[in-house]
């Protein structure tokens, strides 16, 4: 596995991102090591709040929430998925699978950092990867917040009657577009989707880890793993994880936004299947796009703190 590593200079003086870089090594399944980057702010003895981003973002997306959490006494941990942000970037698209992302996250958070009694906040692909990782470590997790994502699954015992998944035509066209576009400047897409006026400096923050198209492989491969076909392995892998998560009775909040065009009803995939979701009606923030932390960061932060405080008080 050939690795790329974004030069440190690319991360200097990013807008609203003064956080120190931290790293943990995870296995590459071939006997080597990959370096995963993460932010670790707030008191080290504070209860951990782990944030997992999706595609095409990195830990920069949490820059406005991290100080809210650390100022409230929590240990705010925001990882960069392998292939993104400050993390190492395998150079071939075949190096990436959701199963590998799941394994890397488990090793980093539960084995290497040894986190316990942790709250999790999951967005986009971070929802699928995070929930699958949590499924095997439920005793180490205190609560879950899921935002603008879903958990698609398929019972492996059910025969596949139609290979194409219903309503996936647009996603299939998007996959083809990215497959042929090696220089996908996805930060421009983020700016188009965000409903507020996104400053140039913030757009530059999302672009920072990718100074050349060769660093974009991990982002591009995420688009190819979207479940547009019923034989996509993540569907049955998710199904197995969901069977484990059905017994998760700890607090589970769906915190979405009303202008999301990607996963507006994603919460129906976990609610009420997962027991912990049943006591929490989904909160739908007004005015937020898929990248809701760009549009309604204050409202999002307040909802997170209110939820976490309610757990402490119960």
C-alpha positions in Angstrom: 0.0 0.0 0.0 1.6 3.2 -1.1 0.8 6.2 1.1 0.6 9.9 0.6 0.9 12.5 3.4 -0.3 16.0 3.0 2.6 18.5 3.9 2.1 20.1 7.3 2.5 23.5 5.7 -1.0 23.0 4.1 -2.6 23.2 7.5 -1.0 26.4 8.7 -3.2 29.4 9.6 -6.5 27.8 8.7 -9.6 29.9 9.5 -11.0 29.1 13.0 -8.9 26.0 13.2 -6.1 26.7 15.8 -6.2 23.1 17.1 -3.0 21.1 17.6 -2.4 18.0 15.4 -2.5 14.6 17.1 -1.8 11.2 15.6 -2.4 7.6 16.2 -1.1 4.6 14.2 -3.5 2.0 12.8 -2.8 -1.1 10.8 -3.0 -1.2 7.1 -4.0 -4.9 6.9 -0.7 -5.6 5.1 1.6 -5.5 8.1 2.3 -1.8 7.8 1.0 1.3 9.6 -1.2 4.3 8.7 -1.2 7.6 10.6 -4.6 8.9 11.6 -4.9 12.5 12.5 -7.2 13.9 15.1 -8.1 17.0 17.2 -8.1 16.5 20.9 -9.2 19.6 22.8 -10.6 20.3 26.3 -9.7 18.7 29.6 -8.1 15.2 29.3 -10.2 14.0 32.2 -13.4 15.3 30.6 -15.9 12.9 29.2 -15.0 12.2 25.6 -17.2 13.5 22.7 -16.0 11.9 19.5 -16.9 13.5 16.2 -16.7 11.5 12.9 -17.1 13.4 9.6 -18.1 12.1 6.2 -17.3 12.9 2.6 -15.9 15.2 1.4 -15.2 16.9 4.7 -12.6 16.4 7.4 -12.3 17.4 11.1 -12.4 21.0 9.9 -16.2 20.7 9.7 -16.3 20.5 13.5 -14.2 23.7 14.1 -17.2 25.7 15.5 -18.4 22.8 17.7 -15.1 21.8 19.2 -14.7 25.0 21.4 -18.4 24.7 22.5 -17.7 21.2 23.8 -14.3 21.9 25.4 -15.6 25.0 27.1 -18.4 22.9 28.6 -15.8 20.6 30.1 -15.8 17.8 27.5 -12.8 16.2 25.9 -13.6 17.0 22.2 -12.0 14.5 19.8 -12.5 14.9 16.0 -10.8 12.3 13.9 -9.8 12.5 10.2 -10.9 9.3 8.4 -8.0 7.6 6.6 -7.5 9.3 3.2 -8.8 12.7 4.4 -7.6 15.7 6.4 -4.3 15.2 8.2 -4.5 11.4 8.0 -2.4 9.3 5.6 -3.9 8.8 2.2 -3.5 5.4 0.4 -2.9 6.1 -3.2 -5.2 3.6 -4.9 -9.0 3.6 -4.9 -9.0 -0.2 -4.2 -7.2 0.5 -0.9 -10.4 1.8 0.6 -13.5 -0.1 1.7 -16.1 0.7 4.3 -15.0 -2.4 6.2 -11.5 -1.1 6.3 -12.6 2.3 7.5 -14.6 0.6 10.2 -11.6 -1.4 11.3 -9.3 1.7 11.3 -11.8 3.7 13.5 -12.2 0.8 16.0 -8.5 0.4 16.4 -7.8 4.2 16.7 -10.6 5.0 19.2 -11.2 1.9 21.3 -7.9 0.0 21.1 -5.2 2.7 20.8 -6.9 5.7 22.6 -8.8 3.4 24.9 -11.9 5.5 25.0 -14.7 4.7 27.5 -17.9 6.4 28.5 -17.7 8.3 25.2 -20.4 10.3 23.4 -20.4 10.1 19.6 -21.5 12.6 17.0 -21.8 11.2 13.5 -22.3 13.0 10.1 -22.7 11.6 6.6 -20.4 8.6 6.0 -19.4 9.0 9.6 -22.8 7.7 10.5 -22.3 4.4 8.7 -18.7 3.9 9.8 -19.4 5.2 13.3 -22.4 3.0 14.0 -20.7 -0.1 12.7 -17.7 0.6 15.0 -20.0 1.3 18.0 -21.9 -2.0 17.4 -19.0 -4.0 18.7 -18.1 -1.6 21.5 -21.5 -0.6 22.9 -20.3 -0.9 26.5 -17.8 1.9 25.8 -20.4 4.4 24.4 -22.7 6.6 26.5 -24.8 8.2 23.7 -25.0 8.8 20.0 -26.0 11.9 17.9 -26.6 11.2 14.2 -26.8 14.0 11.7 -27.8 14.1 8.0 -26.9 10.5 7.3 -28.6 7.1 7.1 -27.9 3.5 7.7 -29.1 1.6 4.6 -29.2 -2.2 5.0 -30.4 -5.4 3.3 -31.2 -8.7 4.9 -28.8 -11.2 3.3 -31.5 -13.8 3.4 -33.7 -11.8 1.0 -33.1 -12.6 -2.6 -32.1 -9.8 -4.9 -34.8 -9.3 -7.5 -33.6 -6.0 -8.9 -29.9 -5.1 -8.9 -30.4 -1.3 -9.1 -31.6 0.2 -5.9 -34.8 2.2 -6.1 -34.2 6.0 -6.6 -30.5 5.6 -7.1 -30.3 6.9 -10.7 -28.9 10.3 -9.7 -26.3 8.8 -7.5 -25.2 6.4 -10.3 -24.7 9.4 -12.6 -22.7 11.2 -9.8 -20.6 8.1 -9.4 -19.7 8.0 -13.0 -18.9 11.7 -13.0 -16.4 11.4 -10.2 -15.0 8.1 -11.5 -13.9 10.0 -14.6 -12.9 13.2 -12.8 -9.6 12.8 -11.0 -9.3 16.5 -10.1 -12.7 16.7 -8.2 -12.5 20.0 -6.3 -15.1 18.9 -3.9 -14.8 22.0 -1.7 -16.5 23.9 -4.5 -19.4 21.5 -4.3 -19.6 22.1 -0.5 -19.8 25.8 -1.1 -22.7 25.3 -3.6 -24.7 23.1 -1.3 -24.2 25.3 1.8 -27.1 27.8 2.1 -25.2 30.6 3.9 -22.5 32.8 2.3 -19.4 30.7 2.8 -16.3 32.8 3.3 -13.3 32.1 0.9 -11.2 31.3 4.0 -13.6 28.5 5.0 -13.6 27.0 1.5 -9.8 27.1 1.6 -10.0 25.2 4.9 -11.9 22.3 3.3 -9.4 22.3 0.4 -6.3 22.5 2.5 -5.5 18.7 2.7 -5.6 18.3 -1.1 -2.9 20.4 -2.8 -2.8 18.1 -5.8 -5.3 15.7 -7.4 -3.3 12.7 -6.2 -4.5 13.4 -2.7 -8.2 13.1 -3.7 -8.3 9.3 -4.1 -10.0 8.6 -0.7 -12.7 11.2 -1.4 -13.4 9.9 -4.9 -13.6 6.3 -3.7 -16.3 7.2 -1.1 -18.5 8.2 -4.0 -18.0 4.8 -5.7 -19.0 3.0 -2.5 -22.4 4.6 -2.4 -25.0 1.8 -2.3 -26.6 2.2 -5.7 -26.8 -1.6 -6.3 -28.4 -4.2 -4.0 -25.2 -6.3 -4.2 -23.1 -3.6 -2.5 -21.5 -5.4 0.5 -22.1 -2.5 2.9 -25.8 -3.2 2.8 -25.5 -6.7 4.4 -22.6 -5.5 6.6 -24.8 -2.7 7.9 -27.6 -5.3 8.4 -25.5 -7.4 10.7 -24.4 -4.3 12.6 -28.0 -3.2 13.0 -28.9 -6.5 14.6 -26.4 -5.8 17.3 -27.4 -2.1 17.6 -31.1 -3.0 18.2 -30.2 -3.6 21.8 -28.5 -0.2 22.2 -30.7 1.4 24.9 -28.6 4.4 25.7 -29.6 7.9 24.5 -29.6 8.3 20.7 -30.6 11.6 19.1 -31.2 12.3 15.4 -30.2 15.9 14.8 -30.9 16.9 11.2 -31.6 20.0 9.1 -34.6 20.9 7.0 -32.7 21.8 3.8 -30.7 18.7 3.4 -30.9 17.3 -0.1 -28.8 14.2 0.5 -30.2 12.3 3.5 -33.2 14.4 4.7 -35.1 11.4 6.2 -32.1 9.3 7.1 -33.3 8.9 10.7 -36.0 6.4 9.6 -33.2 3.9 9.0 -32.4 3.7 12.7 -35.6 4.8 14.4 -37.3 3.0 16.0 -35.2 -0.1 15.2 -32.5 1.0 17.7 -34.0 1.1 21.2 -32.2 4.2 22.3 -33.8 6.3 19.6 -37.4 5.8 20.9 -37.2 8.3 23.7 -35.9 11.1 21.5 -37.9 12.7 18.7 -35.7 13.8 15.8 -34.7 17.5 16.0 -34.8 19.2 12.6 -33.0 22.5 12.6 -34.3 25.1 10.2 -32.2 26.6 7.5 -29.4 24.1 7.5 -28.1 22.3 4.4 -26.5 18.9 4.3 -23.5 20.6 5.8 -25.5 22.0 8.6 -22.5 23.1 10.8 -21.8 25.7 8.1 -25.3 27.1 8.2 -26.6 26.7 11.7 -23.5 26.1 14.0 -24.9 28.0 17.0 -28.2 26.1 16.9 -26.4 22.8 16.4 -24.0 23.4 19.3 -26.9 24.4 21.6 -28.9 21.2 20.7 -25.8 19.1 21.4 -25.1 20.6 24.8 -28.8 20.4 25.8 -28.8 16.7 24.9 -25.6 16.0 26.7 -26.7 17.9 29.8 -30.0 16.0 29.8 -28.1 12.8 30.0 -26.0 14.0 33.0 -29.2 15.1 34.8 -31.0 11.8 34.3 
